[in-house]
């Protein structure tokens, strides 16, 4: 009997082993499992690499490496939603050297999040969701901006802001590429204590779901960062404070304030700036803009330029007559847009197309605004010209054509022959400055023009 039982047990054991050997090669469906696991692991690694944090005054990546974000801000999402598209984001990233995009969601203006109807709010949320998905696919950062402006104090719509940021941070808790800007430009008599009280309500709601970097606005249209430096939000991590500037209005005093704050350990993020005046639609000051850029780069300060739209204003990077929503050439960009693209470090497709503007002679012309004023309901601008010969041969003559966004009148001019037709000025040399020697420049040509209301130079060609 014992011999029979032993034999049966031996047969069962051998059968089990044979069964395991027969199934040692898994079916095709099981074969795919390791690849899926690997993909998930890669996705997690990708998210970790995008994660940002704040160390001292610096913004750093997941591995502790300092990073500088550079990008553009949308205009109001309710008014210019068409530029939130993946092709546009790709051009920003690949050609304009951007790694961040800012969604400016107005709160109290026409069709703002707090003043529009439910249908509009749903549309805004859908637009944000599209941007979250598309920027993540491209490996870009995204700032969700609660864009207070006319509602000068963030406490006015604190309840709505609390519900909004609770929803956003919960919904996108696993999105490492997001930053939350909780109050765009506190202004009027809004104090830092008001902003602190608001931030102390909103930040915990976000922190309940995510450790993403939070950008906090500062008093006086996000300029009075020195007040923040005296009493920062010490109870929270991964907080940065916003500084906004417009180069033709805010100059050395505000740059010094920014640099002093950063050197003192305050983490600053320039979440909005323009190279025109503070109205967003005035004279452009490229020399001051270049000084700002140099200052931000010196401290690795992240910055976002206002604004990606074709609105008829000098801060918009796209010309008002351009209806494209992506694939922009130099001819489609305003003076602000050309400056932004030109300020990038790496070669750009748009910049290469801009090389068509100078002639075959190797000439280039820079039209620099020097001054502006208003008198008797007329707007005046003074320009100086810099003609540079980059060719190996001297140039014996030249012709400049400048186009503005409205009809203008010539009030004064010097060291050139000037003709005006509608919105266009044509400038040719006088006898003593026809020739431009190789490697040299002519810098003493200038003029004053006037128009009905503010106007902008939109095109500059020389041949």
Number of C-alpha atoms within 10 A of each C-alpha: 6 7 7 9 10 11 12 12 11 11 11 12 12 11 12 11 11 12 11 10 10 10 10 9 10 9 9 8 7 10 11 10 11 10 11 11 11 11 12 12 12 12 12 14 12 14 17 16 15 21 22 25 22 19 16 14 20 24 25 18 18 14 12 14 10 15 14 18 20 21 26 25 23 23 22 21 21 21 15 14 17 15 18 21 16 17 14 18 24 20 18 22 20 15 18 25 21 21 22 26 27 27 23 22 25 25 26 19 18 13 20 21 26 17 14 15 11 11 9 16 17 12 15 19 15 12 18 20 14 15 22 20 13 19 22 19 10 13 16 22 24 26 25 22 22 22 25 26 19 14 18 20 22 27 19 13 15 15 13 14 22 20 12 18 20 19 15 18 22 16 12 15 17 15 20 23 23 28 22 22 24 25 26 28 28 28 21 14 11 18 16 20 13 16 22 18 12 23 23 14 16 21 21 14 19 23 18 12 17 17 21 24 24 26 27 27 33 27 26 19 20 22 22 20 26 16 15 19 17 9 11 17 15 7 7 13 15 16 26 25 23 25 28 28 25 25 26 22 19 19 15 13 8 19 18 12 15 26 18 15 20 20 11 12 14 23 23 27 28 22 29 22 24 28 32 27 20 18 14 19 19 21 28 28 21 19 15 19 24 15 15 22 14 12 16 20 13 10 16 18 23 19 25 24 27 26 27 24 25 24 19 17 23 31 31 26 27 30 24 18 11 14 12 14 17 17 14 16 15 21 17 21 23 25 23 27 23 20 16 20 23 16 14 15 9 13 14 17 17 21 18 12 12 15 13 11 18 16 14 11 18 18 23 21 21 15 17 17 20 16 15 17 12 14 8 5 9 12 17 23 20 20 17 18 18 15 20 19 21 18 17 11 13 17 17 11 15 18 14 19 18 17 20 16 20 16 16 21 18 16 12 12 17 13 18 19 13 17 13 17 12 11 16 20 20 17 20 18 17 13 10 8 16 16 17 21 17 16 13 13 18 17 14 13 19 19 18 19 19 22 18 14 12 20 24 21 20 21 20 20 18 22 16
